[in-house]
Amino acid sequence: MYVCLCNGITDSHIREAAENGCESLRDLRRELGVGSQCAKCARHARQVLRETRSAMPATSFSSSLGEAVQYWPQTA
């Protein structure tokens, strides 16, 4: 589904950007141009970004080893 008509950005583009490290609307604007024209898409783009980021496992870097550590959310 198209989220940003001005720049032809779909929800799939936003999900891919989130998976590649975009964490905020500012990041999406810089990487994809989302919200840089009329900005009517900003609310929906932010929602897609949040949903995608919350579905991803949290990653942290161990400062002593420099290796990525995966943290999976615990279910009750």
mmCIF file of the N, C-alpha and C atoms, coordinates in Angstrom:
data_MODEL
# 
_entry.id   MODEL 
# 
loop_
_atom_site.group_PDB 
_atom_site.id 
_atom_site.type_symbol 
_atom_site.label_atom_id 
_atom_site.label_alt_id 
_atom_site.label_comp_id 
_atom_site.label_asym_id 
_atom_site.label_entity_id 
_atom_site.label_seq_id 
_atom_site.pdbx_PDB_ins_code 
_atom_site.Cartn_x 
_atom_site.Cartn_y 
_atom_site.Cartn_z 
_atom_site.occupancy 
_atom_site.B_iso_or_equiv 
_atom_site.pdbx_formal_charge 
_atom_site.auth_seq_id 
_atom_site.auth_comp_id 
_atom_site.auth_asym_id 
_atom_site.auth_atom_id 
_atom_site.pdbx_PDB_model_num 
ATOM 1   N N  . MET A 1 1  ? 0.836  -1.168  0.000  1.00 0.00 ? 1  MET A N  1 
ATOM 2   C CA . MET A 1 1  ? 0.000  0.000   0.000  1.00 0.00 ? 1  MET A CA 1 
ATOM 3   C C  . MET A 1 1  ? 0.893  1.247   0.000  1.00 0.00 ? 1  MET A C  1 
ATOM 4   N N  . TYR A 1 2  ? 0.500  2.229   -0.785 1.00 0.00 ? 2  TYR A N  1 
ATOM 5   C CA . TYR A 1 2  ? 1.256  3.479   -0.813 1.00 0.00 ? 2  TYR A CA 1 
ATOM 6   C C  . TYR A 1 2  ? 0.984  4.278   0.456  1.00 0.00 ? 2  TYR A C  1 
ATOM 7   N N  . VAL A 1 3  ? 2.046  4.748   1.070  1.00 0.00 ? 3  VAL A N  1 
ATOM 8   C CA . VAL A 1 3  ? 1.962  5.589   2.259  1.00 0.00 ? 3  VAL A CA 1 
ATOM 9   C C  . VAL A 1 3  ? 2.236  7.033   1.870  1.00 0.00 ? 3  VAL A C  1 
ATOM 10  N N  . CYS A 1 4  ? 3.284  7.254   1.087  1.00 0.00 ? 4  CYS A N  1 
ATOM 11  C CA . CYS A 1 4  ? 3.674  8.595   0.640  1.00 0.00 ? 4  CYS A CA 1 
ATOM 12  C C  . CYS A 1 4  ? 3.462  8.674   -0.866 1.00 0.00 ? 4  CYS A C  1 
ATOM 13  N N  . LEU A 1 5  ? 2.377  9.321   -1.269 1.00 0.00 ? 5  LEU A N  1 
ATOM 14  C CA . LEU A 1 5  ? 2.080  9.447   -2.692 1.00 0.00 ? 5  LEU A CA 1 
ATOM 15  C C  . LEU A 1 5  ? 3.040  10.404  -3.393 1.00 0.00 ? 5  LEU A C  1 
ATOM 16  N N  . CYS A 1 6  ? 3.476  11.430  -2.699 1.00 0.00 ? 6  CYS A N  1 
ATOM 17  C CA . CYS A 1 6  ? 4.372  12.415  -3.303 1.00 0.00 ? 6  CYS A CA 1 
ATOM 18  C C  . CYS A 1 6  ? 5.674  11.779  -3.795 1.00 0.00 ? 6  CYS A C  1 
ATOM 19  N N  . ASN A 1 7  ? 6.177  10.794  -3.028 1.00 0.00 ? 7  ASN A N  1 
ATOM 20  C CA . ASN A 1 7  ? 7.455  10.168  -3.359 1.00 0.00 ? 7  ASN A CA 1 
ATOM 21  C C  . ASN A 1 7  ? 7.330  8.700   -3.762 1.00 0.00 ? 7  ASN A C  1 
ATOM 22  N N  . GLY A 1 8  ? 6.103  8.182   -3.840 1.00 0.00 ? 8  GLY A N  1 
ATOM 23  C CA . GLY A 1 8  ? 5.886  6.807   -4.254 1.00 0.00 ? 8  GLY A CA 1 
ATOM 24  C C  . GLY A 1 8  ? 6.439  5.780   -3.286 1.00 0.00 ? 8  GLY A C  1 
ATOM 25  N N  . ILE A 1 9  ? 6.304  6.038   -1.973 1.00 0.00 ? 9  ILE A N  1 
ATOM 26  C CA . ILE A 1 9  ? 6.849  5.151   -0.949 1.00 0.00 ? 9  ILE A CA 1 
ATOM 27  C C  . ILE A 1 9  ? 5.727  4.274   -0.395 1.00 0.00 ? 9  ILE A C  1 
ATOM 28  N N  . THR A 1 10 ? 5.984  2.960   -0.364 1.00 0.00 ? 10 THR A N  1 
ATOM 29  C CA . THR A 1 10 ? 5.000  2.017   0.149  1.00 0.00 ? 10 THR A CA 1 
ATOM 30  C C  . THR A 1 10 ? 5.333  1.600   1.574  1.00 0.00 ? 10 THR A C  1 
ATOM 31  N N  . ASP A 1 11 ? 4.383  0.908   2.199  1.00 0.00 ? 11 ASP A N  1 
ATOM 32  C CA . ASP A 1 11 ? 4.637  0.380   3.540  1.00 0.00 ? 11 ASP A CA 1 
ATOM 33  C C  . ASP A 1 11 ? 5.770  -0.638  3.508  1.00 0.00 ? 11 ASP A C  1 
ATOM 34  N N  . SER A 1 12 ? 5.933  -1.355  2.416  1.00 0.00 ? 12 SER A N  1 
ATOM 35  C CA . SER A 1 12 ? 7.038  -2.310  2.283  1.00 0.00 ? 12 SER A CA 1 
ATOM 36  C C  . SER A 1 12 ? 8.388  -1.596  2.297  1.00 0.00 ? 12 SER A C  1 
ATOM 37  N N  . HIS A 1 13 ? 8.459  -0.434  1.639  1.00 0.00 ? 13 HIS A N  1 
ATOM 38  C CA . HIS A 1 13 ? 9.694  0.355   1.658  1.00 0.00 ? 13 HIS A CA 1 
ATOM 39  C C  . HIS A 1 13 ? 10.034 0.774   3.088  1.00 0.00 ? 13 HIS A C  1 
ATOM 40  N N  . ILE A 1 14 ? 9.016  1.192   3.831  1.00 0.00 ? 14 ILE A N  1 
ATOM 41  C CA . ILE A 1 14 ? 9.223  1.647   5.206  1.00 0.00 ? 14 ILE A CA 1 
ATOM 42  C C  . ILE A 1 14 ? 9.663  0.480   6.086  1.00 0.00 ? 14 ILE A C  1 
ATOM 43  N N  . ARG A 1 15 ? 9.034  -0.675  5.921  1.00 0.00 ? 15 ARG A N  1 
ATOM 44  C CA . ARG A 1 15 ? 9.425  -1.858  6.704  1.00 0.00 ? 15 ARG A CA 1 
ATOM 45  C C  . ARG A 1 15 ? 10.873 -2.248  6.413  1.00 0.00 ? 15 ARG A C  1 
ATOM 46  N N  . GLU A 1 16 ? 11.239 -2.225  5.141  1.00 0.00 ? 16 GLU A N  1 
ATOM 47  C CA . GLU A 1 16 ? 12.616 -2.558  4.766  1.00 0.00 ? 16 GLU A CA 1 
ATOM 48  C C  . GLU A 1 16 ? 13.605 -1.568  5.375  1.00 0.00 ? 16 GLU A C  1 
ATOM 49  N N  . ALA A 1 17 ? 13.257 -0.279  5.338  1.00 0.00 ? 17 ALA A N  1 
ATOM 50  C CA . ALA A 1 17 ? 14.135 0.736   5.926  1.00 0.00 ? 17 ALA A CA 1 
ATOM 51  C C  . ALA A 1 17 ? 14.274 0.522   7.428  1.00 0.00 ? 17 ALA A C  1 
ATOM 52  N N  . ALA A 1 18 ? 13.180 0.157   8.102  1.00 0.00 ? 18 ALA A N  1 
ATOM 53  C CA . ALA A 1 18 ? 13.230 -0.108  9.536  1.00 0.00 ? 18 ALA A CA 1 
ATOM 54  C C  . ALA A 1 18 ? 14.128 -1.304  9.832  1.00 0.00 ? 18 ALA A C  1 
ATOM 55  N N  . GLU A 1 19 ? 14.024 -2.326  9.021  1.00 0.00 ? 19 GLU A N  1 
ATOM 56  C CA . GLU A 1 19 ? 14.858 -3.518  9.204  1.00 0.00 ? 19 GLU A CA 1 
ATOM 57  C C  . GLU A 1 19 ? 16.330 -3.214  8.940  1.00 0.00 ? 19 GLU A C  1 
ATOM 58  N N  . ASN A 1 20 ? 16.594 -2.168  8.160  1.00 0.00 ? 20 ASN A N  1 
ATOM 59  C CA . ASN A 1 20 ? 17.967 -1.777  7.851  1.00 0.00 ? 20 ASN A CA 1 
ATOM 60  C C  . ASN A 1 20 ? 18.482 -0.669  8.762  1.00 0.00 ? 20 ASN A C  1 
ATOM 61  N N  . GLY A 1 21 ? 17.724 -0.338  9.830  1.00 0.00 ? 21 GLY A N  1 
ATOM 62  C CA . GLY A 1 21 ? 18.248 0.583   10.824 1.00 0.00 ? 21 GLY A CA 1 
ATOM 63  C C  . GLY A 1 21 ? 17.533 1.896   11.019 1.00 0.00 ? 21 GLY A C  1 
ATOM 64  N N  . CYS A 1 22 ? 16.569 2.247   10.186 1.00 0.00 ? 22 CYS A N  1 
ATOM 65  C CA . CYS A 1 22 ? 15.832 3.490   10.413 1.00 0.00 ? 22 CYS A CA 1 
ATOM 66  C C  . CYS A 1 22 ? 15.022 3.361   11.699 1.00 0.00 ? 22 CYS A C  1 
ATOM 67  N N  . GLU A 1 23 ? 15.143 4.347   12.568 1.00 0.00 ? 23 GLU A N  1 
ATOM 68  C CA . GLU A 1 23 ? 14.487 4.283   13.871 1.00 0.00 ? 23 GLU A CA 1 
ATOM 69  C C  . GLU A 1 23 ? 13.492 5.403   14.117 1.00 0.00 ? 23 GLU A C  1 
ATOM 70  N N  . SER A 1 24 ? 13.437 6.395   13.228 1.00 0.00 ? 24 SER A N  1 
ATOM 71  C CA . SER A 1 24 ? 12.562 7.535   13.469 1.00 0.00 ? 24 SER A CA 1 
ATOM 72  C C  . SER A 1 24 ? 12.041 8.074   12.139 1.00 0.00 ? 24 SER A C  1 
ATOM 73  N N  . LEU A 1 25 ? 11.054 8.961   12.237 1.00 0.00 ? 25 LEU A N  1 
ATOM 74  C CA . LEU A 1 25 ? 10.533 9.605   11.045 1.00 0.00 ? 25 LEU A CA 1 
ATOM 75  C C  . LEU A 1 25 ? 11.629 10.436  10.371 1.00 0.00 ? 25 LEU A C  1 
ATOM 76  N N  . ARG A 1 26 ? 12.494 11.010  11.169 1.00 0.00 ? 26 ARG A N  1 
ATOM 77  C CA . ARG A 1 26 ? 13.620 11.777  10.623 1.00 0.00 ? 26 ARG A CA 1 
ATOM 78  C C  . ARG A 1 26 ? 14.513 10.870  9.768  1.00 0.00 ? 26 ARG A C  1 
ATOM 79  N N  . ASP A 1 27 ? 14.779 9.655   10.253 1.00 0.00 ? 27 ASP A N  1 
ATOM 80  C CA . ASP A 1 27 ? 15.567 8.694   9.475  1.00 0.00 ? 27 ASP A CA 1 
ATOM 81  C C  . ASP A 1 27 ? 14.860 8.334   8.178  1.00 0.00 ? 27 ASP A C  1 
ATOM 82  N N  . LEU A 1 28 ? 13.543 8.112   8.251  1.00 0.00 ? 28 LEU A N  1 
ATOM 83  C CA . LEU A 1 28 ? 12.780 7.779   7.040  1.00 0.00 ? 28 LEU A CA 1 
ATOM 84  C C  . LEU A 1 28 ? 12.809 8.925   6.036  1.00 0.00 ? 28 LEU A C  1 
ATOM 85  N N  . ARG A 1 29 ? 12.703 10.139  6.546  1.00 0.00 ? 29 ARG A N  1 
ATOM 86  C CA . ARG A 1 29 ? 12.742 11.309  5.664  1.00 0.00 ? 29 ARG A CA 1 
ATOM 87  C C  . ARG A 1 29 ? 14.091 11.400  4.957  1.00 0.00 ? 29 ARG A C  1 
ATOM 88  N N  . ARG A 1 30 ? 15.154 11.159  5.693  1.00 0.00 ? 30 ARG A N  1 
ATOM 89  C CA . ARG A 1 30 ? 16.498 11.233  5.126  1.00 0.00 ? 30 ARG A CA 1 
ATOM 90  C C  . ARG A 1 30 ? 16.727 10.105  4.112  1.00 0.00 ? 30 ARG A C  1 
ATOM 91  N N  . GLU A 1 31 ? 16.294 8.884   4.436  1.00 0.00 ? 31 GLU A N  1 
ATOM 92  C CA . GLU A 1 31 ? 16.555 7.735   3.581  1.00 0.00 ? 31 GLU A CA 1 
ATOM 93  C C  . GLU A 1 31 ? 15.590 7.612   2.401  1.00 0.00 ? 31 GLU A C  1 
ATOM 94  N N  . LEU A 1 32 ? 14.298 7.884   2.642  1.00 0.00 ? 32 LEU A N  1 
ATOM 95  C CA . LEU A 1 32 ? 13.291 7.637   1.616  1.00 0.00 ? 32 LEU A CA 1 
ATOM 96  C C  . LEU A 1 32 ? 12.594 8.892   1.097  1.00 0.00 ? 32 LEU A C  1 
ATOM 97  N N  . GLY A 1 33 ? 12.665 9.972   1.847  1.00 0.00 ? 33 GLY A N  1 
ATOM 98  C CA . GLY A 1 33 ? 11.953 11.183  1.454  1.00 0.00 ? 33 GLY A CA 1 
ATOM 99  C C  . GLY A 1 33 ? 10.538 11.242  1.993  1.00 0.00 ? 33 GLY A C  1 
ATOM 100 N N  . VAL A 1 34 ? 10.176 10.327  2.879  1.00 0.00 ? 34 VAL A N  1 
ATOM 101 C CA . VAL A 1 34 ? 8.830  10.292  3.451  1.00 0.00 ? 34 VAL A CA 1 
ATOM 102 C C  . VAL A 1 34 ? 8.561  11.579  4.216  1.00 0.00 ? 34 VAL A C  1 
ATOM 103 N N  . GLY A 1 35 ? 7.442  12.223  3.931  1.00 0.00 ? 35 GLY A N  1 
ATOM 104 C CA . GLY A 1 35 ? 7.043  13.422  4.647  1.00 0.00 ? 35 GLY A CA 1 
ATOM 105 C C  . GLY A 1 35 ? 7.776  14.680  4.253  1.00 0.00 ? 35 GLY A C  1 
ATOM 106 N N  . SER A 1 36 ? 8.549  14.629  3.197  1.00 0.00 ? 36 SER A N  1 
ATOM 107 C CA . SER A 1 36 ? 9.334  15.806  2.821  1.00 0.00 ? 36 SER A CA 1 
ATOM 108 C C  . SER A 1 36 ? 8.576  16.773  1.906  1.00 0.00 ? 36 SER A C  1 
ATOM 109 N N  . GLN A 1 37 ? 7.420  16.368  1.403  1.00 0.00 ? 37 GLN A N  1 
ATOM 110 C CA . GLN A 1 37 ? 6.636  17.247  0.531  1.00 0.00 ? 37 GLN A CA 1 
ATOM 111 C C  . GLN A 1 37 ? 5.432  17.809  1.301  1.00 0.00 ? 37 GLN A C  1 
ATOM 112 N N  . CYS A 1 38 ? 4.301  17.139  1.219  1.00 0.00 ? 38 CYS A N  1 
ATOM 113 C CA . CYS A 1 38 ? 3.094  17.657  1.876  1.00 0.00 ? 38 CYS A CA 1 
ATOM 114 C C  . CYS A 1 38 ? 2.958  17.199  3.323  1.00 0.00 ? 38 CYS A C  1 
ATOM 115 N N  . ALA A 1 39 ? 3.660  16.131  3.701  1.00 0.00 ? 39 ALA A N  1 
ATOM 116 C CA . ALA A 1 39 ? 3.703  15.575  5.062  1.00 0.00 ? 39 ALA A CA 1 
ATOM 117 C C  . ALA A 1 39 ? 2.391  14.954  5.530  1.00 0.00 ? 39 ALA A C  1 
ATOM 118 N N  . LYS A 1 40 ? 1.441  14.724  4.636  1.00 0.00 ? 40 LYS A N  1 
ATOM 119 C CA . LYS A 1 40 ? 0.197  14.065  5.033  1.00 0.00 ? 40 LYS A CA 1 
ATOM 120 C C  . LYS A 1 40 ? 0.425  12.604  5.403  1.00 0.00 ? 40 LYS A C  1 
ATOM 121 N N  . CYS A 1 41 ? 1.537  12.046  4.990  1.00 0.00 ? 41 CYS A N  1 
ATOM 122 C CA . CYS A 1 41 ? 1.845  10.636  5.228  1.00 0.00 ? 41 CYS A CA 1 
ATOM 123 C C  . CYS A 1 41 ? 2.562  10.397  6.556  1.00 0.00 ? 41 CYS A C  1 
ATOM 124 N N  . ALA A 1 42 ? 2.989  11.439  7.213  1.00 0.00 ? 42 ALA A N  1 
ATOM 125 C CA . ALA A 1 42 ? 3.869  11.303  8.383  1.00 0.00 ? 42 ALA A CA 1 
ATOM 126 C C  . ALA A 1 42 ? 3.274  10.429  9.469  1.00 0.00 ? 42 ALA A C  1 
ATOM 127 N N  . ARG A 1 43 ? 2.026  10.616  9.792  1.00 0.00 ? 43 ARG A N  1 
ATOM 128 C CA . ARG A 1 43 ? 1.402  9.844   10.867 1.00 0.00 ? 43 ARG A CA 1 
ATOM 129 C C  . ARG A 1 43 ? 1.382  8.353   10.534 1.00 0.00 ? 43 ARG A C  1 
ATOM 130 N N  . HIS A 1 44 ? 0.962  8.022   9.318  1.00 0.00 ? 44 HIS A N  1 
ATOM 131 C CA . HIS A 1 44 ? 0.893  6.609   8.930  1.00 0.00 ? 44 HIS A CA 1 
ATOM 132 C C  . HIS A 1 44 ? 2.288  6.006   8.798  1.00 0.00 ? 44 HIS A C  1 
ATOM 133 N N  . ALA A 1 45 ? 3.232  6.759   8.259  1.00 0.00 ? 45 ALA A N  1 
ATOM 134 C CA . ALA A 1 45 ? 4.608  6.270   8.133  1.00 0.00 ? 45 ALA A CA 1 
ATOM 135 C C  . ALA A 1 45 ? 5.189  5.964   9.502  1.00 0.00 ? 45 ALA A C  1 
ATOM 136 N N  . ARG A 1 46 ? 4.950  6.833   10.468 1.00 0.00 ? 46 ARG A N  1 
ATOM 137 C CA . ARG A 1 46 ? 5.433  6.623   11.833 1.00 0.00 ? 46 ARG A CA 1 
ATOM 138 C C  . ARG A 1 46 ? 4.798  5.371   12.443 1.00 0.00 ? 46 ARG A C  1 
ATOM 139 N N  . GLN A 1 47 ? 3.513  5.147   12.166 1.00 0.00 ? 47 GLN A N  1 
ATOM 140 C CA . GLN A 1 47 ? 2.820  3.972   12.683 1.00 0.00 ? 47 GLN A CA 1 
ATOM 141 C C  . GLN A 1 47 ? 3.413  2.683   12.096 1.00 0.00 ? 47 GLN A C  1 
ATOM 142 N N  . VAL A 1 48 ? 3.647  2.655   10.782 1.00 0.00 ? 48 VAL A N  1 
ATOM 143 C CA . VAL A 1 48 ? 4.251  1.483   10.139 1.00 0.00 ? 48 VAL A CA 1 
ATOM 144 C C  . VAL A 1 48 ? 5.644  1.241   10.713 1.00 0.00 ? 48 VAL A C  1 
ATOM 145 N N  . LEU A 1 49 ? 6.397  2.300   10.908 1.00 0.00 ? 49 LEU A N  1 
ATOM 146 C CA . LEU A 1 49 ? 7.743  2.186   11.481 1.00 0.00 ? 49 LEU A CA 1 
ATOM 147 C C  . LEU A 1 49 ? 7.687  1.598   12.888 1.00 0.00 ? 49 LEU A C  1 
ATOM 148 N N  . ARG A 1 50 ? 6.802  2.104   13.732 1.00 0.00 ? 50 ARG A N  1 
ATOM 149 C CA . ARG A 1 50 ? 6.673  1.598   15.103 1.00 0.00 ? 50 ARG A CA 1 
ATOM 150 C C  . ARG A 1 50 ? 6.274  0.128   15.125 1.00 0.00 ? 50 ARG A C  1 
ATOM 151 N N  . GLU A 1 51 ? 5.291  -0.242  14.301 1.00 0.00 ? 51 GLU A N  1 
ATOM 152 C CA . GLU A 1 51 ? 4.845  -1.629  14.256 1.00 0.00 ? 51 GLU A CA 1 
ATOM 153 C C  . GLU A 1 51 ? 5.981  -2.554  13.826 1.00 0.00 ? 51 GLU A C  1 
ATOM 154 N N  . THR A 1 52 ? 6.734  -2.126  12.836 1.00 0.00 ? 52 THR A N  1 
ATOM 155 C CA . THR A 1 52 ? 7.839  -2.943  12.344 1.00 0.00 ? 52 THR A CA 1 
ATOM 156 C C  . THR A 1 52 ? 8.927  -3.063  13.391 1.00 0.00 ? 52 THR A C  1 
ATOM 157 N N  . ARG A 1 53 ? 9.295  -1.946  14.005 1.00 0.00 ? 53 ARG A N  1 
ATOM 158 C CA . ARG A 1 53 ? 10.359 -1.957  15.014 1.00 0.00 ? 53 ARG A CA 1 
ATOM 159 C C  . ARG A 1 53 ? 9.947  -2.787  16.236 1.00 0.00 ? 53 ARG A C  1 
ATOM 160 N N  . SER A 1 54 ? 8.688  -2.729  16.635 1.00 0.00 ? 54 SER A N  1 
ATOM 161 C CA . SER A 1 54 ? 8.257  -3.492  17.806 1.00 0.00 ? 54 SER A CA 1 
ATOM 162 C C  . SER A 1 54 ? 8.197  -4.990  17.519 1.00 0.00 ? 54 SER A C  1 
ATOM 163 N N  . ALA A 1 55 ? 8.023  -5.376  16.269 1.00 0.00 ? 55 ALA A N  1 
ATOM 164 C CA . ALA A 1 55 ? 7.987  -6.792  15.900 1.00 0.00 ? 55 ALA A CA 1 
ATOM 165 C C  . ALA A 1 55 ? 9.388  -7.385  15.748 1.00 0.00 ? 55 ALA A C  1 
ATOM 166 N N  . MET A 1 56 ? 10.389 -6.529  15.678 1.00 0.00 ? 56 MET A N  1 
ATOM 167 C CA . MET A 1 56 ? 11.768 -6.994  15.507 1.00 0.00 ? 56 MET A CA 1 
ATOM 168 C C  . MET A 1 56 ? 12.380 -7.319  16.867 1.00 0.00 ? 56 MET A C  1 
ATOM 169 N N  . PRO A 1 57 ? 13.257 -8.328  16.928 1.00 0.00 ? 57 PRO A N  1 
ATOM 170 C CA . PRO A 1 57 ? 13.958 -8.584  18.185 1.00 0.00 ? 57 PRO A CA 1 
ATOM 171 C C  . PRO A 1 57 ? 14.917 -7.441  18.484 1.00 0.00 ? 57 PRO A C  1 
ATOM 172 N N  . ALA A 1 58 ? 15.034 -7.100  19.751 1.00 0.00 ? 58 ALA A N  1 
ATOM 173 C CA . ALA A 1 58 ? 15.949 -6.023  20.150 1.00 0.00 ? 58 ALA A CA 1 
ATOM 174 C C  . ALA A 1 58 ? 17.384 -6.501  20.013 1.00 0.00 ? 58 ALA A C  1 
ATOM 175 N N  . THR A 1 59 ? 18.238 -5.660  19.461 1.00 0.00 ? 59 THR A N  1 
ATOM 176 C CA . THR A 1 59 ? 19.651 -5.992  19.301 1.00 0.00 ? 59 THR A CA 1 
ATOM 177 C C  . THR A 1 59 ? 20.477 -5.002  20.085 1.00 0.00 ? 59 THR A C  1 
ATOM 178 N N  . SER A 1 60 ? 21.448 -5.503  20.761 1.00 0.00 ? 60 SER A N  1 
ATOM 179 C CA . SER A 1 60 ? 22.366 -4.659  21.515 1.00 0.00 ? 60 SER A CA 1 
ATOM 180 C C  . SER A 1 60 ? 23.778 -5.123  21.217 1.00 0.00 ? 60 SER A C  1 
ATOM 181 N N  . PHE A 1 61 ? 24.733 -4.239  21.363 1.00 0.00 ? 61 PHE A N  1 
ATOM 182 C CA . PHE A 1 61 ? 26.122 -4.606  21.134 1.00 0.00 ? 61 PHE A CA 1 
ATOM 183 C C  . PHE A 1 61 ? 26.851 -4.703  22.456 1.00 0.00 ? 61 PHE A C  1 
ATOM 184 N N  . SER A 1 62 ? 27.556 -5.783  22.635 1.00 0.00 ? 62 SER A N  1 
ATOM 185 C CA . SER A 1 62 ? 28.362 -5.981  23.829 1.00 0.00 ? 62 SER A CA 1 
ATOM 186 C C  . SER A 1 62 ? 29.586 -5.085  23.721 1.00 0.00 ? 62 SER A C  1 
ATOM 187 N N  . SER A 1 63 ? 29.773 -4.197  24.682 1.00 0.00 ? 63 SER A N  1 
ATOM 188 C CA . SER A 1 63 ? 30.880 -3.247  24.594 1.00 0.00 ? 63 SER A CA 1 
ATOM 189 C C  . SER A 1 63 ? 32.236 -3.924  24.742 1.00 0.00 ? 63 SER A C  1 
ATOM 190 N N  . SER A 1 64 ? 32.302 -5.008  25.499 1.00 0.00 ? 64 SER A N  1 
ATOM 191 C CA . SER A 1 64 ? 33.596 -5.644  25.719 1.00 0.00 ? 64 SER A CA 1 
ATOM 192 C C  . SER A 1 64 ? 34.020 -6.530  24.553 1.00 0.00 ? 64 SER A C  1 
ATOM 193 N N  . LEU A 1 65 ? 33.061 -7.142  23.874 1.00 0.00 ? 65 LEU A N  1 
ATOM 194 C CA . LEU A 1 65 ? 33.401 -8.073  22.802 1.00 0.00 ? 65 LEU A CA 1 
ATOM 195 C C  . LEU A 1 65 ? 33.127 -7.511  21.409 1.00 0.00 ? 65 LEU A C  1 
ATOM 196 N N  . GLY A 1 66 ? 32.323 -6.474  21.328 1.00 0.00 ? 66 GLY A N  1 
ATOM 197 C CA . GLY A 1 66 ? 31.990 -5.899  20.034 1.00 0.00 ? 66 GLY A CA 1 
ATOM 198 C C  . GLY A 1 66 ? 31.096 -6.792  19.199 1.00 0.00 ? 66 GLY A C  1 
ATOM 199 N N  . GLU A 1 67 ? 30.371 -7.703  19.842 1.00 0.00 ? 67 GLU A N  1 
ATOM 200 C CA . GLU A 1 67 ? 29.490 -8.620  19.129 1.00 0.00 ? 67 GLU A CA 1 
ATOM 201 C C  . GLU A 1 67 ? 28.042 -8.241  19.388 1.00 0.00 ? 67 GLU A C  1 
ATOM 202 N N  . ALA A 1 68 ? 27.189 -8.490  18.390 1.00 0.00 ? 68 ALA A N  1 
ATOM 203 C CA . ALA A 1 68 ? 25.765 -8.239  18.552 1.00 0.00 ? 68 ALA A CA 1 
ATOM 204 C C  . ALA A 1 68 ? 25.165 -9.296  19.464 1.00 0.00 ? 68 ALA A C  1 
ATOM 205 N N  . VAL A 1 69 ? 24.273 -8.865  20.343 1.00 0.00 ? 69 VAL A N  1 
ATOM 206 C CA . VAL A 1 69 ? 23.585 -9.765  21.253 1.00 0.00 ? 69 VAL A CA 1 
ATOM 207 C C  . VAL A 1 69 ? 22.094 -9.619  20.990 1.00 0.00 ? 69 VAL A C  1 
ATOM 208 N N  . GLN A 1 70 ? 21.403 -10.711 20.752 1.00 0.00 ? 70 GLN A N  1 
ATOM 209 C CA . GLN A 1 70 ? 19.972 -10.680 20.487 1.00 0.00 ? 70 GLN A CA 1 
ATOM 210 C C  . GLN A 1 70 ? 19.212 -10.818 21.801 1.00 0.00 ? 70 GLN A C  1 
ATOM 211 N N  . TYR A 1 71 ? 18.245 -9.957  22.029 1.00 0.00 ? 71 TYR A N  1 
ATOM 212 C CA . TYR A 1 71 ? 17.354 -10.046 23.169 1.00 0.00 ? 71 TYR A CA 1 
ATOM 213 C C  . TYR A 1 71 ? 15.952 -10.285 22.654 1.00 0.00 ? 71 TYR A C  1 
ATOM 214 N N  . TRP A 1 72 ? 15.375 -11.401 22.997 1.00 0.00 ? 72 TRP A N  1 
ATOM 215 C CA . TRP A 1 72 ? 14.024 -11.738 22.555 1.00 0.00 ? 72 TRP A CA 1 
ATOM 216 C C  . TRP A 1 72 ? 13.048 -11.411 23.655 1.00 0.00 ? 72 TRP A C  1 
ATOM 217 N N  . PRO A 1 73 ? 11.915 -10.769 23.327 1.00 0.00 ? 73 PRO A N  1 
ATOM 218 C CA . PRO A 1 73 ? 10.932 -10.430 24.351 1.00 0.00 ? 73 PRO A CA 1 
ATOM 219 C C  . PRO A 1 73 ? 10.359 -11.693 24.990 1.00 0.00 ? 73 PRO A C  1 
ATOM 220 N N  . GLN A 1 74 ? 10.153 -11.649 26.279 1.00 0.00 ? 74 GLN A N  1 
ATOM 221 C CA . GLN A 1 74 ? 9.572  -12.764 27.004 1.00 0.00 ? 74 GLN A CA 1 
ATOM 222 C C  . GLN A 1 74 ? 8.061  -12.672 26.940 1.00 0.00 ? 74 GLN A C  1 
ATOM 223 N N  . THR A 1 75 ? 7.404  -13.784 26.697 1.00 0.00 ? 75 THR A N  1 
ATOM 224 C CA . THR A 1 75 ? 5.948  -13.805 26.699 1.00 0.00 ? 75 THR A CA 1 
ATOM 225 C C  . THR A 1 75 ? 5.456  -14.333 28.032 1.00 0.00 ? 75 THR A C  1 
ATOM 226 N N  . ALA A 1 76 ? 4.358  -13.799 28.482 1.00 0.00 ? 76 ALA A N  1 
ATOM 227 C CA . ALA A 1 76 ? 3.828  -14.196 29.797 1.00 0.00 ? 76 ALA A CA 1 
ATOM 228 C C  . ALA A 1 76 ? 3.040  -15.478 29.715 1.00 0.00 ? 76 ALA A C  1 
# 
